[in-house]
Amino acid sequence: MIEANVIHSAYKNEVKKLLFLGSSCIYPKLAPQPLKEEYLLSGFLEQTNEPYAIAKIAGIKLCETYRDQYGCNFISAMPTNLYGPNDNYDLNNSHVLPALIRKFHIAKTENKPTVEVWGTGSPMREFLHVDDLAKACLFLMETYNEKELLNIGTGEDVTIKELAELVQKIVGFNGELVWDTSKPDGTPRKLMDVSKAHGLGWKHKINLERGIEMVYEEVIHTDLLSV
């Protein structure tokens, strides 16, 4: 409802340009990898986030249709998984990367021997620092004026196991990882094909290891991990 009101109000008030941000979850659960923009609506969605994905797809189609019907310069971009400053570190509802940072930090400060991680560690995920997304948004507002949605990501992914080991190293936790394989893995892989964005001249600047280091340097000097 929010996106419909914003998009319609942008049309009514003759907004010169609108950028709608979606999500990588718009793509079918078992779509070929990496995910190309044209894979939208080519198969079934991941059941656990289907309502959210459908809402995002509706926003994309609204932007496309307002462009077709009224000539509005409304564009859509699909970011991959994001991380960065001021993230949510609540272990009950945070995403995987901030959750791992908090788990390892607590285990380190309390001298715990192990850290438990959900699943098998085999799913693969892609992560983009929010500063890179911000620069991508500015780039698209200045240069992109097409109907077709555009993927925004790194084009690189890691397994959850590799991610956990990287966070473990950055935080400095010397204990062991324990995998709770009774917990679900989710979608096997979600890697964006970002060749179109690269072709336009945009590319991410912050690699994953440096990005996590930046985030951890921030949170250890704040109270974000104490919530």
Sequence and secondary structure as in RCSB ss.txt:
>XXXX:A:sequence
MIEANVIHSAYKNEVKKLLFLGSSCIYPKLAPQPLKEEYLLSGFLEQTNEPYAIAKIAGIKLCETYRDQYGCNFI
SAMPTNLYGPNDNYDLNNSHVLPALIRKFHIAKTENKPTVEVWGTGSPMREFLHVDDLAKACLFLMETYNEKELL
NIGTGEDVTIKELAELVQKIVGFNGELVWDTSKPDGTPRKLMDVSKAHGLGWKHKINLERGIEMVYEEVIHTDLL
SV
>XXXX:A:secstr
 HHHHHHHHHHHTT S EEEE  GGGS TT  SSB GGGTTSS   GGGHHHHHHHHHHHHHHHHHHHHH   EE
EEEE EEE TT    TTT  HHHHHHHHHHHHHHTT SEEEEES S  EE EEEHHHHHHHHHHHHHH   SS E
EES S  EEHHHHHHHHHHHHT  SEEEEETTS   SSEE B  HHHHHHT      HHHHHHHHHHHHTTSSGG
G 
